[in-house]
Amino acid sequence: MAAPVNSVGKPSAERPQINCTSFQKKTRSKLISIPGTRPSVQNGQLLVSTGVTSLDYLLGGGLAVGTVLLIEEDRYDSYSRMILKYFLAEGVVCRHELFVASAQDNPDDILQELPAPILDDVAMHKPVEQPRLPCEPQDSLDAMKIAWRYQNLPKVQSALASSSRFGHYYDVSKMMEPEIRQAAKCHSFYLPEHPTQSSATHSAMLESYSTLLKSLQEVIHREGFDLAAPMSKSRNILRVGLHSLGSALWGDDLSCQDNPTHRHALATFLYGLRALLRSSLSVAVVTIPSHLIQDRTLMGSITRLCDNAIALESFKGSERETNPLYKDYHGLLHVRQVPHLNCLTNQLPDHKDLAFKLKRKQFTIERLHLPPDLSETVSRVSRGELAGAAMVASACGSSTSGTKHLDF
Amino acid sequence: MFTELNSILNTSPESFSGGDFILVSDRQSDASFLIHHFLSFYLRAQCKVCFLSLAQSFNHYSSVSQRLGVNLTQAKDKGQLIFLEGLKESLSVLIPQAADTGSQAMSFLRNPAPGLQSLYEFVRDSVTASSSSVEEGTEEWGPPVLLVDDLSVLLSLGVNAGAVLDFTHYCRAAVCSQLQGNMVMLVRCDGGEEEYDGDVEGPEWLLRCLTHQCSLTLHVHGLPTGYCRDIHGQVEVCWRRRRGDGQHTQKKLFQYKVHDKGASFFARGTSSAVL
């Protein structure tokens, strides 16, 4: 949904009267409150968490509702699958509805492997407080009162983290308890169980994709995620997880041939998916085995039809595994695309050298190294010196154009 | 509307030349901010605007334009703006319902082979309607303008690059030559320029052919030295003026930074981040 928060709860026909002025009170965003969502600071988009806090930070606070996150799979699909599971687990914990589609594993199997949430941590602490390490003895804190005013400040973290917590933490070493999992409403789409009805009308799209799109649309209409539908009492978010689209099991030959016969099938599907999501309260994560797709032009057009795109490059099996530079990490993360939503600028990340690692219990994304410090905010040569130089230049009779920074 | 860009291009909403085909392209960067510029520019210039939005939804353009000081919903109600929302139209084609009420403009999705004739007919009807409906007492609008956000979406959806080229040619004949209006189109490529391998289907080929047709190109690409937070890329502005004694081209290169409500353009190396 590319609509700002304030239009979410209303039918779109009411918009003209509301948006006649650019002066809007921020308080209107309180109209809609779905658990597990928050409005974006920058553009008022409704955001949901991906479940990985550092990924949320990277995407500008979270995934905007109505958008698609494309994950280019790593070579063995282990880490991309983990992010997908994080995304679904976050949905379970926030009581969102899920839609899981896969052609390889049964979606129920994917759901059984969701990581266990660390729930007590979330319930007990206020967002400003940092979770204290359990091994830390309380009395040692009482004893040391030198820097008492700093004791409530958050600890310095090397991992990226959003300032306020609306995502949850998960323990990937444990599975989620079945009773938590079954509380969430889940729609699954397992391709072998869906007989593809042949219809001659779809020439641009494969049968498997059009069946998937159709069943997704049915769920959206039936369960009332449609924005055009009259507002029911409570609104909820539909989280769509599509696993390994474009692989051979979907009947697609993108990944096996240099010159695929269904060249535009996946792109057309993603276009339809974007159209569906923009008009509903749903958000999707799609994984694609991009390392199998040889055609870069094709991959570029697929990326552009998604909103966010990240690529995982695992070190597993590559010679980088033994490189001392990367000894702390399991792979590199490339940000391919960040969305433009309802604003001219996009939230560019600070830097693009990012790496991920899988700790014993947690998946995190960290900076590989700091970028060179070139920015408009950094203090450098004082402006007075520049002005002095400009005066000398004008005294010499050279150009006296009023440009601030450049006067040779 | 970015005033800095207006002064670079030497135009303003009060005085601009007609009959131009402006091609906006990008490579490893995003040029859609220029589309927003042209949309607000021509709406302020009181032109009749036909906007084919294939990549984003109406809400997106509406909220960005609001920040740039133009109200799209009002313009649509007044009849100044004709907005084709490709995403919305495509759903009825991709997931056929019993009662098909969608317009025919996106029918190429059903079968891309016949080309973009229906889309062209939509454009022709909407730009020529402006001249015929004047007598109804509605406001009179200036020359028609056609804006297309992302021709490369058409390629992704399976339309032949030749068919896209036919479409642009027909539009140019109708809008630029016949009605002395303007046309702005965006083509997005990725990968380096040297990767072009004679592929007659790809966006590279389309970009080359369109560059040949147009009168002004704005080519946006990322910095050759890599990603920077404070300089978002560079724009190559290239005029191709047809004078009496043959063609005359002029090129200028600027770096740019997109802000919340506009963009700033500066000569290479003169960003406030490095000076």
Interface residues (C-beta under 8 A of the other chain):
Chain A: A2 A3 P4 S7 R15 P16 N19 C20 S22 N43 T201 H202 S203 A204 M205 S210 L213 K214 Q217 R263 H264 A267 T268 Y271 G272 R274 A275 L276 R278 S279 R296 T297 G300 S301 I302 T303 R304 L305 H340 L341 N342 C343 L344 T345 N346 L348 D350 H351 K352 P371 L374 S375 E376 H405 L406
Chain B: D30 S32 F33 H36 A55 Q56 S57 N59 H60 S62 S63 V64 Q66 R67 L68 N71 T73 Q74 D77 L87 K88 S90 L91 L94 I95 P96 L109 R110 N111 P112 A113 S152 V153 L155 S156 L157 G158 R188 C189 D190 G191 E195 D199 G202 P203 E204 Y227 C228 R229 D230 H232 V258 H259 D260 K261 G262 A263 A267 T270 S271 S272 A273 V274 L275
